[in-house]
C-alpha cells in the first residue's frame, strides 16, 4: 500500500473539488455502494468498457497520468452524504491478479476514512491511497461534513 499527500498540483486539485461539488456536475443515484447492506450514494462514471464515458474525463487526467497505468479498467467517483455508518468489507476485483491496482483519490477533507485490516486512511483533500486489487477494505462515512467525495480508479500496472 502506498499513500501520497498532495498527489496533484493544487490548482487542478481545487478544480476537481469545485467542479464535482458544483451545480453542473452530473451525479447519478445508486442504491448501494458496496453491498445490499450499506448506504445509497451518488456516482459518476468517467471510464468503463474500455472507453471514456464522461465529458468530465479531463478532471481525472492528471491523476491517471501520474498513476501511469498499463490498462484502465474503470474510473468512477462517489459522493456520500453524511451518515454515521460503515460499509461492508469488499475488494474492487473479483479475481485480482498481481497487476490489478486500486487508487482512491480523496476530493475533499472530512472525518470519513477508508479502513483496511491494519490501517485507517483519513479522507484528506488531494491524498491518494494505492493498493492491490484483492485487498479488502471498507468505508467509514463522514459525519462532520455534508459530503465525502472520492475518485476510484481500477487499473493494471506492471
N, C-alpha and C positions, 0 to 999 in steps of 0.2 A: 504494500500500500504506500502510495506517495501523496503527500499533501503540499500544496503550493499556495501561498498567500500572494496577493497582488498578481494574479496569473496573467491578466492582460492589461494594456495601458489604461490609465484612469479615465481618459475621455471616452474610450469605447465601452468601458465598464459602466459609466454613467449613462451612455446612450442606450445600452441594453436595458438598464433599470427604468429609464424614463419612457422608452417605447413600450416595453412589456407591461408596465403599470400605468400606461396612459389610456385614454378613452378610445383610441383607434385600433388597438391590438385585438385580433380576434381570438377569443378563448372559447373552448367547447366543453360542455358539461360531460363528465364521466361519473358513473355511479360509484365506482370503486377504484382506488389507486393501485392496490396490490392483490387483494383477495376480497371475497364476499363479506369479510368481517370488518373491513376498515372503512374509511370515510370517502365520501364523494370529493371531487376536486374539479378544477378547470384545467384543461390541457390544450396544447397546440403542438402539432407535429411539423417539424422543419424538413425532415428527410425520412423516407421509407420506400420500400420496394425498389431499391437501387436508383432512386431519383429524388431531386429536390421537390418538396411538397408544399412549399410556402414562399410567398413573395417576401417574407421577412427573413429568409435564409441568410441574408447579408449580416444579420445580427450575430450569428454564430460562427461566421467565417474566421474571425481572429482566434477563437477557441480551437476550432478544427485545425487551423494552420499550425498552431503550437503543439497540438496533440500529434500531428503528422501521421494519421492512420494509414495502414496499407489498404484497408477497406472500411467504409462506413456501413453499419448495419441499420441504425436508426438514430435520429436526434429528435428529442421532444422536450417540452417543458411542462412544468406543473405549477399551478397556483393553488395553494392550500389556504383555506380560510381558518381563522382562529378556532382551535378546538383542543380541549385537554385530553388527547388520546394518543395512542401509539399504533402504528400499522403492524401487520403480521411479519414474521421473518420471511424473507424471499431472496431469490437471486434473479438477476436480469436475464440469464441464459438458462435454457433447459438442459442442454448438453454442451457445456462450455469446454473449449479446448484451451491450451496454454496461450493461444494468441488472442482470445476473447477478453476484452477490457471494458470497463465501465468508468465513465468520468462523470462526476456530479459537480456541476458548477453552481455556486450559490450567488443568486442575483441580488439578494438583499439580506441584511443582518436582522436576526431575530433570535428568540430563545429556543427555537427548534433545533434539532440536530439529527444526524444520521448515526445510528447505533450499529456497531459491529460486535462480535463476541467479546473482544477485549479492548474496545476503544469507542469513544463518542467523539464525533466531529461536529463542532458548533457551526451553525449557519451564519457565516460571516461573508459579507459582500466581497466579491472578486476572489474568493478562495475556491480551489478545486481539489477534489479527492479522486484519485485514480486507483482502481483496484481490479483484481481478477474477476472475470465474469461469473465464476461459480461461488464467489463469497456471499454468504448470507448476511443480510442487513435489514434494518427496519427504520422507519421514520418516526421521530417524536415530533408531533405537530406543535406549532408555536402557540403561546398564549399571551404574549406581550404585544404583538403587532397584529394588524388585521390580516396580513398576508405573509406567506412563506413561498418564495418563488425560486425554483431551481431549473437548470437545464441539464438534461440527462443524455449522454452520448454513449451508445453501444457501438463498439468498433473492434477491428482486428489490428494488432500491432505485432511486429516481429520482436 
